[in-house]
Amino acid sequence: MFTDTALYYDKIYSFKDYAAEVTKLIEFLGELPGPARPSLLDVACGTGHHIAYLKADYDVQGLDLNEDLLRQARKRNPEVTFHHGDMTDFDLGSTFDVVTCLFSSIGYVKTLDNLARAVTCMARHLAPGGALVIEPWFTPESWRPGTVHALLVEEPHLKIARMSTSLVEGTVSFFDLHYLIGTPVGTQYFAERHELGLFTVDEMRGAMVDAGLQVTHDQEGITGRGLYMGQKIG
């Protein structure tokens, strides 16, 4: 995913207010035990746009499975360490005061077994008293199959049209993102299939509790999709 469109990722998601999201996230975290400048690992960091704002208050590192997105993240944040890894089984050999997994990236684990692996893996990278913050994907009841979506990016030398239809099979939501990308050298067509697991609030909370965390759930979160915080006591 995003292999063909990684170069245009930030253009496609330019509607996101990363600065405002980070401000809300920091407010949500509140006062945590630990150093004055805590360490933070952003899992599924994408192009490092959240990190660009988080690094003002945290010693930040990032991790993502997509090397094309990591290339953009390193360009944006050359002073930050980025790791290539899968959220379900990475091992950095260190712990952090905060671990985040934002923009609903947790949905890409698809299954409950993989959700448990990912949450356990992220919790294992928490220092005592640290916090794991996860922004969820849609729940089964909030997903609306059959809805059609379109997005347009219009700049003098770049035009992007993206269209998709939301579908579902069992507990997995899926959609094919169809892109037309026009540049001065020509117009290209790409298609990407995205499949994300639809987890209930109880399933999300349960995975974090099973990983040894005390869980708080905020229904609104930083973008309206909710937010979970699990604190590692000890």
Secondary structure as UniProt FT lines:
FT   TURN            3..5
FT   HELIX           6..8
FT   HELIX           9..12
FT   TURN            13..15
FT   HELIX           18..29
FT   STRAND          39..43
FT   TURN            46..47
FT   HELIX           49..54
FT   TURN            55..57
FT   STRAND          59..64
FT   HELIX           67..76
FT   TURN            78..79
FT   STRAND          81..84
FT   TURN            87..89
FT   STRAND          96..101
FT   TURN            103..104
FT   HELIX           105..109
FT   HELIX           112..124
FT   STRAND          126..134
FT   TURN            140..142
FT   TURN            145..146
FT   STRAND          148..155
FT   TURN            156..157
FT   STRAND          158..165
FT   STRAND          167..169
FT   TURN            170..171
FT   STRAND          172..183
FT   TURN            184..185
FT   STRAND          186..197
FT   HELIX           201..210
FT   TURN            211..212
FT   STRAND          213..218
FT   TURN            221..223
FT   STRAND          227..232
//
